[in-house]
Amino acid sequence: RGRVFLPADAAHSVLRRLRRANFLLEEMKQGDIQRECREEVCTYEEAREAFENDEKT
């Protein structure tokens, strides 16, 4: 039978949040590939925002 609740350590790993090198109102600025993908861990969405073009991503 499936369990409804995870053990505490497994639940914490699901809820854990990676710290990012964000600063106040970063989302308001245009994407910068240097900042998004070299200084931080880059996700596809961040790369897409920096290039502003799905084909270049």
C-alpha positions as MATLAB code, in Angstrom:
seq = 'RGRVFLPADAAHSVLRRLRRANFLLEEMKQGDIQRECREEVCTYEEAREAFENDEKT';
ca = [
       0.000    0.000    0.000;
       1.090    3.528   -0.720;
       1.891    5.803    2.161;
       0.340    9.215    2.540;
       3.198   10.866    4.430;
       6.915   10.896    3.696;
       9.543   10.433    6.402;
      10.750   13.800    7.780;
      14.096   13.813    5.917;
      12.403   13.048    2.591;
       9.750   15.717    3.193;
      12.417   18.312    3.993;
      14.304   17.500    0.796;
      11.129   18.162   -1.211;
      10.547   21.469    0.550;
      14.176   22.616    0.542;
      14.823   25.714   -1.531;
      18.156   26.448   -3.188;
      19.542   29.856   -2.382;
      20.071   32.010   -5.421;
      22.187   35.070   -6.052;
      19.136   37.228   -6.650;
      18.869   40.826   -5.683;
      15.872   43.031   -5.119;
      13.661   43.407   -8.214;
      15.957   41.330  -10.463;
      12.920   40.057  -12.336;
      12.209   43.606  -13.556;
      15.503   43.784  -15.484;
      16.174   42.364  -18.928;
      17.772   38.911  -18.841;
      21.565   38.793  -18.841;
      23.149   35.493  -19.899;
      26.346   36.291  -17.943;
      24.407   36.785  -14.722;
      21.826   34.073  -15.302;
      24.029   31.220  -16.502;
      27.578   31.833  -15.350;
      27.192   33.409  -11.919;
      24.202   31.221  -11.006;
      22.972   27.765  -11.923;
      21.164   28.293  -15.197;
      17.751   26.864  -15.928;
      16.208   26.647  -19.383;
      13.685   29.332  -18.417;
      16.443   31.752  -17.319;
      18.351   31.170  -20.566;
      15.157   31.737  -22.566;
      14.557   35.005  -20.700;
      18.118   36.161  -21.391;
      17.951   35.381  -25.118;
      14.290   36.430  -25.446;
      14.109   33.956  -28.319;
      13.095   30.293  -28.174;
      15.257   29.353  -31.190;
      18.470   30.820  -29.702;
      17.806   29.061  -26.417;
];
